[in-house]
Amino acid sequence: MKTFLPLILPLSVLAACQAQDTPQTTSDEATVAFPSTYTPQPSADVVLRNAKIIDGVSNEIREGDVLISGGKIGFVGAGDVPAGTDEIDVEGRFVTPGIIDIHSHLGNYPSPGVTAHGDGNEVTSPITSEVSAEHGVWPQDPGFDEALQGGVTTLHILPGSANLFGGRGVTLRNMPSRTVQGMKFPDAPYTLKMACGENPKRVYGSKGGPGSRMGNVSGYRKNWIKATQYKAKRDKGGDYDRDLQLETLADVLDGKILIQMHCYRADEMIQILDIAKEFDYKVTTFHHAVEAYKIAPELAASDTCAAMWADWGAFKMESFDYINENVPFVHAAGACAMIHSDDQNNIQRLNQEVAKTWADGNRAGLNITKAEAWKWLSTNPAKALGILDETGTLEAGKRADIVIWEGDPFSTYGRPSKVMLDGAVLFDRETGLKPKSDFRLGYADFTEASK
């Protein structure tokens, strides 16, 4: 395969992060707090020739070309190539959408994993919908670099699961930046992390409650009642006392913020869906959801996604009844299934996690294609985060978030060769190009000098 022409700023610029963060906002966003300042790196127009294409839409692997123009996808398969466009023969390698991890704590629990870096849970109250994960993200977390080398181009950072209402999550572009605003996916909706089951009652049982699953449910309902009243007052206009905690919940009721709910057991997920009906909001995704296979038809009927592990389970009672076929069984029932990491190491090999659960499902007789299974890595996470119109699939007009693979991505030996964000190559295994956190720069120099 030919070497890529330099499509991005020099590594020294990446290492120091973006030279300048320029806001990209519309006129009605002028007063939005903490607006995205994400700016794509410069990129050249290029056509990738002779690719095995998994586009995240079709259920079959296609063969053809991919045009990248102006940081967007021009065509997939075949089309007219403008004169002067660079041509790269990928020689039959797999080309896929960039991986999207819907459940990450990078930046909130960065490396090194010391107490001073633990900013993922606000454990002062079971109700902390006023906080936001972005205000705890350390952009210099070396984990972002490692995730990029695993093909992750977009990731969703969530608060932890100690609380009934844990706070807002934020969707990030995996781009080096001095600030979290420089990583924020422009116009991506906020999310709200909620948690059911063992965690809230364990954390708050000795702190005034809730101390049981009964207490969990009453805690949700009491606060949705408050949010309904707050929303009614706010919608009338005029003067009202702004409340950040209730403002987040009211925005959920308005459909502006997407619920991402930590929940393991099937019976609890059904109860949560009942609460959502009572207060007329939508649960976008259940996270971990180790018993999702038991209620897959109900998830399909409510258009609720499930973000799952390939084979993690039995590490506590509510995760006891897991099966390795969870993801493919949910998919086969017509529900929105996907993989997630919840781990700084797991995020580096999510393609292998999908390969494991895909193989388990097919051994059970499901006969799912690789192209179908890829949707668990990019298409469905993009849907669950409200960004599918911009990324998650290889389609004309979308962001050119692309991974070129060495080997089959469903193989243990498959690994990213090149990773592109908005058409710019940020990682190139052949040339050694990769971003490096400022946190690592001095350490790496010292290590080399001491050899």
Secondary structure, DSSP 8 states (H G I E B T S, - for coil): -------S--HHHHHT--S-------GGGTT-SS-----------EEEEEEEE--SSSSS-EEEEEEEETTEEEEEES----TT-EEEE-TT-EEEE-EEEEEE-TTTS-SS--GGG--S--TT-SB-TT-BGGGG--TT-HHHHHHHHTTEEEEEE---SSSSEEEEEEEEE----SSSTTTB-TT---EEEEE-THHHHHHHTTTT---SHHHHHHHHHHHHHHHHHHHHHHHT-S-----HHHHHHHHHHTTSSEEEEEE--HHHHHHHHHHHHHHT--EEEEEE-TTGGGGHHHHHHHT-EEEE-SS---SSGGGTT--TTHHHHHHHTT--EEE---STTGGGGHHHHHHHHHHHHHHTT----HHHHHTTTTHHHHHHHT-TTTSSS--TTSB--EEEEES-TTSTT-EEEEEEETTEEEEETTTTB----HHHHHHHHHHHHT-
